[in-house]
Structure formats: C-alpha cells, structure tokens
C-alpha cells in the first residue's frame, strides 16, 4: 500500500514555478527523492493555471512519509514556501492493494 500526495502550490507572478525551480536547482528535491521509501517526487504545471504547480509525492508507506515529515527537510521546504508566499491544497490517495480493476485496464495503452 503506497501513499500519494498531490500538493497544489499557488502563488502570484510565477512564484510557484520559481519555488519548484529552486527546489530542483538547490538539490532539495533530489535529496527528498533519495530518502528511504520515496517512490516519486515530481513537479507538473497545469496548462490552464500558470500560477499553480502540482507536486506528486509518493511514498512506500505511512512510516516512510512520517519519517520525511519529521526530517529537517521540512524546515527547508517551509522556508521556501514562505519565501515565495505560496498557498497550498492537498489531496491524499492510498493505493489499492488489488491494483487496477481489469475493467479499467482496457482504457490504458502501455
């Protein structure tokens, strides 16, 4: 069972994109990707909203996510969010241990 967080960072005048760029160029995102239990840490840019950045953040389990949340990395992230004056929305998803239903698989091209 993995946990995926969709985090929407919204700012003004390109600040959300600047935040994501600094997360990448500073190496912070890379350090998070290297943490035990991290499965995915990627930024995406919605075409319909240039002031929002979507972070898809996936973890092996709740214990891995808890360790990440207790790490010093969170202070770095919080400081950057403050620097760019970002607001957030979060969605949490837990994987289905059974996987994708066969009825849905016919819509997926691999």
C-alpha positions in Angstrom: 0.0 0.0 0.0 1.6 3.3 -1.1 0.6 6.8 -0.3 0.5 9.6 -2.9 0.1 13.2 -2.1 -1.0 15.7 -4.7 0.1 19.1 -3.5 -1.0 22.2 -5.3 1.2 25.2 -4.7 -0.4 28.5 -5.8 1.3 31.9 -5.9 1.4 35.1 -7.9 3.6 36.4 -10.8 5.2 33.0 -11.4 6.3 32.4 -7.7 5.0 28.8 -7.7 7.2 27.9 -10.7 10.1 29.8 -9.1 9.6 27.7 -5.9 9.7 24.4 -7.9 12.8 25.6 -9.8 14.6 26.4 -6.6 13.6 23.1 -5.1 15.3 21.4 -8.1 18.3 23.6 -8.5 19.1 23.7 -4.8 19.2 19.9 -4.7 16.4 19.7 -2.1 14.1 17.8 -4.4 16.9 15.3 -5.2 17.5 14.8 -1.5 13.9 14.0 -1.0 13.9 11.6 -3.9 16.8 9.8 -2.2 15.0 9.4 1.1 14.2 5.8 2.0 10.6 5.0 0.9 10.2 7.8 -1.6 8.7 6.5 -4.8 8.1 9.7 -6.7 8.7 13.4 -6.3 7.8 15.4 -9.4 6.5 18.8 -10.3 3.9 19.4 -13.0 2.5 22.6 -14.4 -1.3 22.8 -15.2 -1.9 24.2 -18.6 -5.0 26.1 -17.5 -3.4 27.7 -14.5 0.0 29.3 -14.9 0.1 30.3 -11.2 -0.1 26.8 -9.8 2.4 23.9 -9.6 1.3 20.4 -8.9 3.7 18.2 -6.9 3.1 14.4 -7.0 4.8 13.0 -3.9 4.5 9.2 -3.4 5.8 7.1 -0.5 6.1 3.4 0.1 4.0 3.5 3.3 2.9 5.8 6.1 6.1 5.2 8.2 8.2 6.5 5.3 6.1 9.6 5.0 6.2 10.2 8.7 10.0 10.0 8.7 10.1 12.5 5.9 7.7 14.8 7.7 10.0 14.7 10.8 13.1 15.3 8.8 15.0 18.7 8.7 14.0 18.8 5.0 10.5 20.0 6.1 12.0 23.2 7.5 13.8 23.9 4.2 10.5 23.4 2.3 8.5 25.6 4.7 11.1 28.4 4.4 10.9 28.2 0.6 7.1 28.2 0.7 7.2 31.3 2.8 9.9 33.0 0.6 7.6 32.6 -2.4 4.3 33.3 -0.4 2.6 30.1 -1.6 -0.7 28.7 -0.6 -1.4 25.0 -0.7 -4.1 22.5 -1.3 -3.5 18.8 -0.6 -5.1 15.5 -1.8 -4.1 12.2 -0.3 -4.5 8.9 -2.1 -3.8 5.4 -0.8 -3.1 2.7 -3.4 -5.5 -0.2 -3.8 -3.6 -3.4 -2.9 -5.6 -5.3 -5.6 -4.3 -2.9 -8.3 -6.3 -1.6 -11.2 -9.5 -3.4 -12.0 -9.5 -5.4 -15.2 -12.5 -3.3 -16.5 -10.3 -0.2 -16.3 -7.2 -1.7 -17.9 -8.8 -1.7 -21.3 -8.5 2.1 -21.4 -4.8 2.1 -20.7 -2.4 1.9 -23.6 1.0 0.5 -22.5 
